[in-house]
């Protein structure tokens, strides 16, 4: 019995020992595999499956003196280089290797490049897009970012330029290295995003309606303007058009004519004007022409005007000069305007 007990104990110990060895072996293999993945060179990504896509490309940099590889840029700007591409709301990133090669894998679709990151800095470029297909490796080409001085300007968005070189034939060995050797490789060089302006948005149209108070040294009157963009704002301003309601209240007219002995009982006057001008940053400059009704003394008949406004979509202050040639009269006004729709939007 004792012998059997010893044999059974040894058997159990042997089985337990083998199980522990198996568990340790599996864990060791997993750790080793994770270490190999972690130690994979920068720019490496796993091959795209049949239901996913992969994009492979290279990024280089140039200034007025020389061309620099990714590793040199990282030393110059003291930060890790990251290429990020957006597909819808999702962002995919890759760390290029020392020569600038990188790969991004994800669902098939259109990927957009807007910037690259260098450490804590971001260099924005002209948006480019590329289409990636399922089960294929797409060669993006070489992205060359040019600035005046790499050590000073890169990451400061100081007039950089992006050029795309279609050198996928020369990049093919690296494309196969970073992609799936068995997957087909297609060339789809990143192309600039073509944006067609289709006119002002509903918000721009609604926010362009403004209530206006016009003031001079003798009185205050009220009116309204409606301003809409007629060209796209590309960062340096855009052309705008304006429609204006002209209104001179009875009190305003009476006070303005009182200095020439007219009894202060003049009727209110209504009219309208249209104009156009240019808006840049917080400044609007416009020229307009219109007509003010009535034949009472003071301003009436055809009108020519000019205005300069400083402000936002919500609120603005301006100077306005209106000339009435047939009445040989003019008004110099300080205007204050407020957009009710923009105010409502700011409160929501």
Secondary structure as GFF3:
##gff-version 3
##sequence-region A 1 348
A	DSSP	alpha_helix	2	38	.	.	.	ID=ss1
A	DSSP	beta_strand	53	62	.	.	.	ID=ss2
A	DSSP	beta_strand	67	68	.	.	.	ID=ss3
A	DSSP	alpha_helix	70	77	.	.	.	ID=ss4
A	DSSP	beta_strand	81	87	.	.	.	ID=ss5
A	DSSP	beta_strand	90	94	.	.	.	ID=ss6
A	DSSP	beta_strand	101	106	.	.	.	ID=ss7
A	DSSP	beta_strand	109	118	.	.	.	ID=ss8
A	DSSP	beta_strand	121	132	.	.	.	ID=ss9
A	DSSP	beta_strand	136	146	.	.	.	ID=ss10
A	DSSP	alpha_helix	150	153	.	.	.	ID=ss11
A	DSSP	beta_strand	161	165	.	.	.	ID=ss12
A	DSSP	alpha_helix	168	178	.	.	.	ID=ss13
A	DSSP	beta_strand	184	187	.	.	.	ID=ss14
A	DSSP	beta_strand	191	192	.	.	.	ID=ss15
A	DSSP	alpha_helix	202	207	.	.	.	ID=ss16
A	DSSP	beta_strand	209	215	.	.	.	ID=ss17
A	DSSP	beta_strand	220	229	.	.	.	ID=ss18
A	DSSP	beta_strand	238	248	.	.	.	ID=ss19
A	DSSP	alpha_helix	250	257	.	.	.	ID=ss20
A	DSSP	three_ten_helix	258	260	.	.	.	ID=ss21
A	DSSP	beta_strand	269	280	.	.	.	ID=ss22
A	DSSP	beta_strand	283	292	.	.	.	ID=ss23
A	DSSP	beta_strand	301	311	.	.	.	ID=ss24
A	DSSP	beta_strand	315	324	.	.	.	ID=ss25
A	DSSP	three_ten_helix	325	327	.	.	.	ID=ss26
A	DSSP	beta_strand	329	338	.	.	.	ID=ss27
A	DSSP	alpha_helix	340	347	.	.	.	ID=ss28
###
